[in-house]
Amino acid sequence: LFAIVIAGTLPLDFQVGGVPSVLSALNGVSSSDVVNVHITSYQYLFKVQESGPVNSNMMGSPFYYNVIVGHPGEYLNISMTSADVTSNFYFPDYSDRVITDQIVPGLVEYDVLPVPNIAGVYTFLGGEYNGPWFSYQTGLLIDIPSSGYIPVSDLSQYISQTQTSQTSALVGDPYNPPIVVQDNTLTPSFYLQGSKEAMFNDSVPGPTLVVENGANATISMYIPAIASELDYLYNYTPTGTSYFVNNVTVGIYAVWWNGTITPVAMEPISYNTTMTFHFTANAPAYLYGIVTPVYYNYNPLDLSSKIGPLIGVQKGYVMGYWGSVLVVS
């Protein structure tokens, strides 16, 4: 019965990838429409490198973290390897293509993903449990036009599809973040509230903000200092002493059409204080928050070192306080 239910409810285009034969989907596709994407999976993190119509360049680094950039109508030619852990890549756009791939140490996995024709941000994630922070291994396919800005018509379709997917089965991407739209003003202002779970407005990634091209936008972020084992910024030294991570930067970062991501406004993290950023929305998309991973080491009172079999050794690269901005015209 279980197998019958699954077969009866899967989307029409459901693909379990992994093997090179899946690349036959690119037969006849112009190379100018193929973005080569290599994903390296870490414990709780996807590191992404792109080439072709999109070239990954994040503040001088050739890698993104939990981000893929593409344009409507392109194809992502994806190869995947593991740095240190058995993992999974899951892209659940039930309106178009659902793919799931096991990422196994020592092997290369392959898949092909058409970039959705409706611009927006689409969630991909680690599709299996690999530790307590597994739900934070969640990324965004930032789907922007190859030039210009997202049309309002696309935005309407994207919002409708996302809202429907979160109330009805097998429609759109049900993991997309909440959407907050302020595209009817040239002075939009957003407030993002942190929590003891280290996320903005109870979502990882945080809410997708929408503004008008040319708007003078304000984003305020509040990150509390709460001594919580649920907060990846509440960390431990190798000898087991707790501390709040301070060597991280909070900011706004422009995502350009060719894939380059550049800083717009940044400052060192300030706990229990509202950090406010202003920018003019002239890029097609932006990232906000802490956009690079933090190494988390769970070792209270040095117990992981002394009695590791009892509490386990819990560590990995984590991102939680981040999200995106879409610019419409």
C-alpha positions in Angstrom: 0.0 0.0 0.0 2.8 2.4 0.9 4.4 1.9 -2.5 1.1 2.4 -4.3 0.5 5.7 -2.4 4.0 7.0 -3.3 3.6 6.1 -6.9 0.2 7.8 -7.0 1.4 11.1 -5.5 4.8 11.7 -7.0 5.1 14.6 -9.4 5.2 13.8 -13.1 8.9 14.7 -13.3 10.5 13.1 -10.3 14.1 12.1 -10.8 16.5 10.1 -8.6 19.9 11.1 -9.9 23.4 10.2 -9.1 24.6 8.3 -12.2 26.3 9.9 -15.2 23.4 8.8 -17.5 21.2 11.5 -16.2 23.3 14.0 -18.1 21.6 12.8 -21.3 18.9 15.4 -20.3 21.4 18.0 -21.7 21.4 16.5 -25.2 20.5 19.3 -27.7 20.8 22.0 -25.1 23.1 24.9 -26.1 26.2 25.3 -24.0 25.3 28.9 -23.5 22.3 27.7 -21.5 24.2 25.2 -19.3 25.5 26.3 -15.9 28.1 23.9 -14.5 27.6 23.5 -10.8 29.8 21.5 -8.4 28.4 21.0 -4.9 30.6 19.8 -2.0 28.6 18.6 0.9 29.9 19.2 4.4 28.2 18.4 7.7 25.3 20.8 7.6 26.6 22.9 4.6 26.6 22.9 0.8 29.6 24.6 -0.8 28.9 25.6 -4.4 31.1 26.5 -7.4 29.6 27.6 -10.7 30.9 28.3 -14.2 29.3 29.1 -17.6 26.5 31.8 -17.8 27.0 32.1 -14.1 30.4 32.3 -12.5 30.5 32.0 -8.7 32.4 34.9 -7.1 31.5 35.7 -3.5 33.6 38.7 -2.4 36.6 37.3 -4.2 36.0 33.7 -3.3 35.1 31.2 -6.1 32.5 29.6 -3.8 29.0 30.2 -2.5 27.6 28.7 0.7 24.1 27.3 0.5 23.4 29.4 -2.6 23.0 28.6 -6.3 22.5 31.4 -8.9 20.7 30.7 -12.2 18.5 32.3 -14.9 15.1 31.1 -16.1 15.4 28.6 -18.9 18.9 27.6 -18.1 20.0 24.1 -17.0 22.1 23.3 -14.0 24.7 20.5 -14.8 25.3 19.4 -11.3 28.1 17.2 -10.0 28.3 16.5 -6.3 31.0 15.2 -3.9 31.3 14.8 -0.1 33.9 16.4 2.0 33.3 14.3 5.1 29.8 12.9 5.4 27.1 10.9 3.7 24.6 13.5 2.6 21.7 14.2 0.3 20.7 17.0 -2.2 16.9 17.5 -2.5 15.2 20.0 -4.7 11.4 19.8 -4.3 9.8 22.0 -6.9 6.7 19.9 -7.4 5.4 22.3 -10.1 8.4 21.4 -12.3 11.2 19.1 -11.2 11.9 17.2 -8.1 15.4 15.7 -7.7 17.0 13.8 -4.9 20.6 12.6 -4.8 22.7 10.7 -2.3 26.1 12.2 -1.8 28.5 9.5 -0.7 32.2 9.9 0.3 34.5 8.8 -2.4 32.0 8.9 -5.3 30.8 11.6 -7.7 27.1 12.1 -8.1 25.4 13.8 -11.1 22.1 15.4 -11.9 20.5 18.0 -14.2 18.1 20.6 -12.9 16.2 23.0 -15.2 16.1 26.5 -13.6 12.4 27.3 -13.0 10.9 29.6 -15.7 9.2 31.7 -12.9 11.9 33.9 -11.3 12.1 33.8 -7.5 14.1 31.9 -4.8 13.6 28.2 -4.5 14.8 26.1 -1.6 17.0 23.1 -1.8 18.1 21.1 1.3 19.7 18.1 2.8 17.1 15.5 2.4 18.1 13.2 5.2 19.0 13.4 8.9 22.7 13.7 9.5 22.8 15.3 12.9 20.9 17.8 15.1 21.6 20.8 12.7 20.4 18.9 9.6 17.4 21.3 9.1 19.8 24.2 8.8 21.4 22.6 5.7 19.0 24.5 3.6 20.0 26.7 0.6 18.4 28.9 -2.0 18.4 28.7 -5.8 18.4 32.4 -6.6 16.5 32.5 -9.9 16.9 36.0 -11.5 16.6 37.3 -15.1 19.9 37.3 -17.1 19.4 41.1 -17.3 17.0 43.6 -15.8 14.8 42.8 -12.8 12.1 40.3 -11.9 8.8 41.3 -13.6 5.9 41.9 -11.3 4.0 39.2 -13.2 6.6 36.7 -12.2 6.5 37.8 -8.6 2.7 37.3 -8.6 3.1 33.8 -10.0 5.9 33.0 -7.6 4.0 34.2 -4.5 0.8 32.3 -5.6 2.7 29.1 -6.3 4.6 29.3 -3.0 1.6 30.0 -0.9 -0.4 27.2 -2.6 2.5 24.8 -2.1 2.4 25.4 1.7 -1.3 24.6 1.9 -1.8 21.9 -0.7 0.3 18.8 -1.5 2.6 18.5 -4.5 2.4 22.0 -5.8 5.5 24.3 -6.1 8.4 24.3 -3.5 6.8 23.9 0.0 10.1 24.8 1.7 10.4 28.3 0.3 10.7 30.9 3.0 7.9 33.3 3.9 7.6 36.3 1.5 7.4 39.9 2.7 6.5 42.3 -0.1 7.0 46.1 0.1 7.2 46.9 -3.6 4.7 49.8 -3.5 7.1 52.2 -1.7 10.5 53.6 -2.5 11.4 53.6 1.2 10.7 50.0 2.3 11.7 49.0 5.9 12.0 45.5 7.3 12.7 44.2 10.8 14.1 40.7 11.3 13.9 39.2 14.8 16.4 36.6 15.9 15.7 33.8 18.4 17.3 31.2 20.6 17.2 28.9 17.7 19.4 31.3 15.7 17.0 32.1 12.9 15.2 35.3 11.6 11.4 35.3 12.1 11.3 31.6 12.8 12.6 30.6 9.3 15.8 29.2 7.8 16.6 30.8 5.5 14.9 34.0 6.8 12.0 35.7 5.0 12.3 36.6 1.4 12.0 40.4 1.1 10.7 42.0 -2.0 11.4 45.7 -3.0 11.1 47.9 -6.1 14.1 48.6 -8.3 15.7 51.8 -7.1 14.1 51.8 -3.7 16.0 53.1 -0.7 15.6 50.1 1.5 16.2 49.6 5.2 16.8 46.3 6.9 17.1 46.0 10.7 18.3 42.8 12.3 18.2 41.9 16.0 20.3 38.9 17.2 19.9 38.1 20.9 22.6 36.6 23.1 20.8 33.7 24.6 22.8 30.9 26.3 20.9 28.2 24.4 22.2 24.9 23.0 19.9 25.5 20.1 21.9 28.6 19.0 24.9 27.8 16.7 26.5 31.2 17.7 26.6 29.9 21.3 29.7 27.8 20.9 32.4 25.9 22.9 36.1 26.0 22.9 38.0 22.7 22.4 38.4 22.5 26.2 34.6 22.9 26.8 34.2 26.6 27.7 31.1 28.3 26.3 31.2 31.6 24.5 29.3 33.7 22.0 30.9 33.9 18.5 32.1 37.4 17.8 34.3 37.0 14.8 31.4 37.1 12.3 30.1 39.9 10.1 26.4 40.9 9.5 25.5 42.7 6.3 23.8 43.2 3.0 25.3 41.7 -0.2 24.3 42.3 -3.8 23.8 39.4 -6.1 24.6 40.4 -9.7 23.4 38.9 -13.0 26.7 37.2 -13.7 26.8 35.5 -10.3 29.1 37.9 -8.6 28.2 38.7 -5.0 29.6 41.9 -3.6 29.3 43.6 -0.1 27.0 46.6 0.2 27.0 47.3 3.9 28.6 45.3 6.7 29.4 45.5 10.4 30.7 43.1 13.1 27.9 41.3 14.9 26.4 43.2 17.9 24.2 41.1 20.2 21.1 42.5 21.9 21.3 45.5 19.7 19.4 46.4 16.5 21.8 46.5 13.6 20.3 48.7 10.8 21.5 48.7 7.2 20.5 51.0 4.3 21.0 50.4 0.6 19.6 51.4 -2.8 18.1 48.4 -4.6 19.9 48.4 -8.0 21.0 44.7 -8.1 18.5 42.0 -9.1 18.8 40.3 -5.7 20.5 40.6 -2.4 21.5 38.4 0.6 21.3 39.6 4.1 22.6 38.5 7.5 25.5 36.2 8.2 26.2 34.7 4.8 29.3 32.6 5.6 29.2 29.5 7.8 30.2 29.3 11.4 32.1 26.3 12.7 30.0 24.9 15.6 31.6 22.6 18.3 29.4 21.1 21.0 31.6 20.3 23.9 30.2 21.5 27.3 32.6 21.1 30.2 34.9 19.2 27.9 32.5 16.2 28.1 32.8 15.4 24.4 36.5 14.8 24.9 36.2 13.0 28.2 33.1 10.8 27.6 32.3 11.2 23.9 30.4 7.9 23.7 27.9 9.3 26.2 27.1 12.7 24.6 28.6 12.3 21.2 30.9 14.6 19.3 28.8 17.2 17.6 30.4 19.7 15.2 30.1 21.1 11.7 29.6 24.3 9.6 26.2 25.9 10.2 24.2 28.8 8.7 21.0 30.1 10.1 20.8 33.9 10.3 20.5 34.7 6.6 18.0 35.2 3.8 17.4 37.0 0.5 15.9 40.1 -1.1 14.3 40.1 -4.6 14.1 43.3 -6.7 11.1 43.7 -9.0 10.4 46.2 -11.8 
